[in-house]
Amino acid sequence: MATYNEIKGDIIEVRTTDPTNPQVGEIWYNNTIGVLKGYTFTIDAWASGGNLATGRRFLAGAGIQTSALVFGGIGGATNATEEYDGTSWTGGGNLGTGRRALAGCGTQTEAAAFGGFSTTVTNVTEEYNGSAWTGGGNMATSRSYLAGCGTQTSALGFGGNTGTVNTNVTEEYDGTSWTGGGNMGTTRNSLAGAGTQTAGLAIGGNLPGVTAATEEYDGSAWTAGGSLNTGRSAPAGAGTQTAALGFGGYTTVKVANTEEYDGTSWTNKTNMAEAKSQLAGAGTQTSALGSGGFGSSTYSPSVEEYTGSFFTTATLTTS
């Protein structure tokens, strides 16, 4: 004769609190809050976010997925700043110097914008306080198509194009002035950045010709890291040196490829819904934001939100 468990299945454990170290597939009933829960593994995915008010490309980004900032670019007002709350964008204070192909870093309320192209390449730095931009210390090397990472008071700017040649120059910002850092091993422009001033990451770019090169910065020198699976120029980056995300860009066509970096090698993940290059990145490896760029429209307003793979406790019923 069949047992009760064979007919009805295993008995679900009743608990007053969630387990501290659940196993994947484990299910329990929390009778304190009257909810059936389980421990599961989520699969990485991109989802649509709120569109920018001003579609543009070659813009810069800062912040996290639910509190992001984009600024500059080409398409509409090149001094425009927008703030994201995880759902929609609102206008922020305009840059003092409108420009495209600039770099940025920091948070929504404490960001830095540097370099770029206005009527010519520029070395201008500006700092954002959550409502307005003010002038900071100028970079030593004027350039556009550069990458940045870090914070407003501890930023890193590297690579780019001086208007005549590509550069491997790296500069470090302390919130007041820029000083020279170690030169990159690969001279390039149109690259992406991630990480901090003392643990930075340079991703892809143009030599000319697209490159898959990745370099890691330790606060004084760059060393080669694992190469991207798909070499590309004008991608976006997010995260840290040991947990980074690289997405979008251009090979011979615009791409939607997304890759995760663990400090040693890159792993292919779920593609973006829209292939695009020249977009802005923000956030972390498991919670990133890709905004604007050159996609299905020349000056795209579209925004996508990335959720990486992770283990989580999920609610299976509400009562």
N, C-alpha and C positions, 0 to 999 in steps of 0.2 A: 504493500500500500504506500502511496506517495505521502511524504511528510508535509507538514504545513509550510516549511521553508521552500520545499520543491514546488509547491503550488503557488504560494504567495510571494516567495522571494525572501531574502535575508531580512531580519528585523532591523529597522533603523534605530540607531542609538538616540536616546533622549538625553539632552544635556542642558545644564543651566547656563553655560557659557560656551563660546566657540573654542575648539581645541587650539592649543598654541602651536603645535607642529602637525597639522593634518597631512594625510597622504593623498596623492592625486586619485580621484575617483571616490574618495570617502564622502559619505552623506550622513547628516545628523539633523535632528530636530531640536532647535533652541527654544525650550518652553518658557524661558524668561520673556522673550519677545514674540513668541508664537510664530516662528518662521522656520521653514525647511531650507537647509543650506547644504552646499557641496563645495569641494575643493577641486578646481579645474585648471586647465592650461588654455590661455587665450592665444589665438593666432594673429600675427601681425597683419595690420590692414590700414589702408588709407580711407578717409571719409571726407565728404565735402564740408567745408567751413563757410562762414559768412564771407561774401565777396567784398573786396576793397571798394571804396567809393571812387578811387582814381586808379584805373587800370594802368599798369606801367611795367617796365622791365629795367634791368640794371639798377635795381633799388637795393637798399640794405635793410637788415633786420636785427632785432635784439629782443631779449626777454624770454618768456616761456610760452607754452601753448595757450594758456588761459589768461596771460597778461603780457601781450606782445606789442612790439613797436615796429613800424616800417617807415622809411623816410628816403627822400630823394628819388632818383630814377629818371627815366625818360618816358613821355606819354602823359599829357596833362601837365600840371604844375610840378616842376622838378624840385621845388622846395617843400612839397607837401609832406606832412607827417600824419600818420594814423595810428590809433591805439585800439587793440583788440582785447575783448573781455572773455574770449572763448566762444562767443556767439556772433557778435557784430563789431564793426569798426566805427570809431568816431574820430573827428578831426582833432589833431593836436596842434601845437605851435609850429609855425613854419621855420625851416632852416633859414639861417641868415644868408647862406650861399647855396643857391639852387644848383644841383649837380647830379650827374649819373655816374655809374661805375665806381662808386665809393665803397668804403668798408664801414662796418659798425660793430658795436659790442655793448654789453651791459644789460640793464634791465629797463622795463618800461618807464620807471621813474628816475633812473640814473644811467643814462646811455651816453655813448660817445660816437660821433660821426667824423670820419677823417679821409682825406684824399678825395679822388674823383676827378671828373671832367666838368668844367663849367663852360667858359669860353675857351679855356685851355686847361691843361692838367693843373691841379691845385694841391697845395700842402695844408690847406685849411683844416683845423680841428674845431668841432663844436661839441658842447656838452648840454644834455637835456635833463631837466629836473622834474619832469612829469607834466609840464605845461609850456615851457619856453626853452629855446636854445640860446646859449651864450658862447662867446668865443673862448677857445682854449689855446694851448701852445701849438704853434705850427710844426708840422713834420719837417725834418731836414731835407727829405727827398720828395719833391712833388711827383705824384703819380696817380694813375687811374687803373681800373681793373685789378686792384689789389685785394687781399683778404685780411680779415681781422678776427681777434678773439679776446677774451678776458673781460675785464670790468672797466668802468669809467676811470677809476684811479689806478688801474693796473692792466693796461691794454697792450696788445701786440699787433703791429701792422707789418705785413710782409708781402714780397713779390709785387707784381704789377707791371705797368708800362710807363715810362717817363715822358712819352710823347714821341720818342724816336726809337727807343730800344726797350726790351724787357729788362727787368731788374730782379736780383736776388736779395736785395737789401732788406734787412729786418730792423725795425725800430720799436723801442719800449716806451710806454707812456706812464707817468706817475700821477696823472691828474693835473699836472702843470706844464711839464716839458717832456720832449722826446729825447732819447739817447740811443746810440747805435747798439744793436745786438749782433749776434752771429749771423753771417750770410747763409741763405739757403743753399743746399747743394745743387738744386735744379732751378735754373733761372726760368721764370714763367709768369704769365698773366692769366686773368680769368680763372682763378683758382678759388677754392672755398677754404674756410677755416673753422676750427672748433677748439674747445679747451680753454686754457688759461695762459697767462703770460709766462708762467714757469713750466707749463705742461701743455704746449700748443700742438696743433695738428694742421698740416697743409695737405689739401686734397685736390688731386687732379690739376687741370689747367691747360694752357696753350703754350707751346715752346718757341716757334709756331709748330702746329700739328698737335693733336690732342695727346695728353699723357695720362698714364695710370699711376704716376709716382705719388707716393705718400711720404711725408717727412714729419718727424717728431722733434719738438723743441723742449729743452730741459732748463731754459732760463738763460742759457749762454750759447748753446750750439745746437745745430740740427743734425739728426741722423736719419738714415733711410728706414722707413717702415714697410709694411706689407703693401704691395701694389693693389690698386682697385682691380676688380674682375673686368670692369668696363672702363677703359680710359675715356676721358671726356673733358671738355672745357665748359666753363660757366655753370658748374653745378652749385648746389647749396649744401651747407653743412650744419650740423647741430651736435650737441653733446660734449663729451670730454675726450681726452686723448686715448683713454682705454675703453670708452663706451661711446663711440661716435656714430653718426649717421651721415651718409652722403647720398644725395638724390638729385634726379633731373640732370640736365646738362646737354651737351651737344657732341656727337661723334662726327658723322657726316650728315646726320639728321638729329632732330630733337629727340631726347630719350626720356623714358619714365622710370628707368632703372633705379632701384633703391638698394643700398648696401649698408650693412652694419659692421663696425670695426671693434675688435676686442683688445686692441693694443698690439696685436701681432698680425692678424689677417682679416680680410674682408669676406663677408658672407652675403650672397644674394638674398634679398627678401622680396616681399610683395611689391609690384610696380605701382607707381602713382596712377591715378585714373587718367590723367592728362600728361602727355609728353611735353615737357617744356624746359627751356634753358633760361639763364639770366634772371633767376628767381631769388627771393630772399629766404633764408632759413632762420629758424629760432627754435628754442626748446632743448629737449634731451633726446637720447637715443630711443627711449620708449614712449616719448610724448612730444613729438616734433610738429612744426608748422612750416609749410611751404607756401609762400605768398607771391602773387603776381608772376611776372616773367613773360617770356615769348613762347606762347603755346599755340592753341588753335586760333587765337587772335594775336595780333602783333603786340598789343599792350594789354596783357591779360589781367582782369580783376579777380580771377578765380583763386581760391585758397583751399588747400587740403590739409587735413590733420592726420598725423600718423600715430598709431598705437602699436607698440612693439609687443612681442610675445612675452608673456609672464604668467606665473602661477598666481591664482587669486581665489578668495572665498566668494562664491556667488550665491545670491538668494534665488532659491528654486520656486518658492511660493511666498505669498505675502500673508498667509494665514493658515 
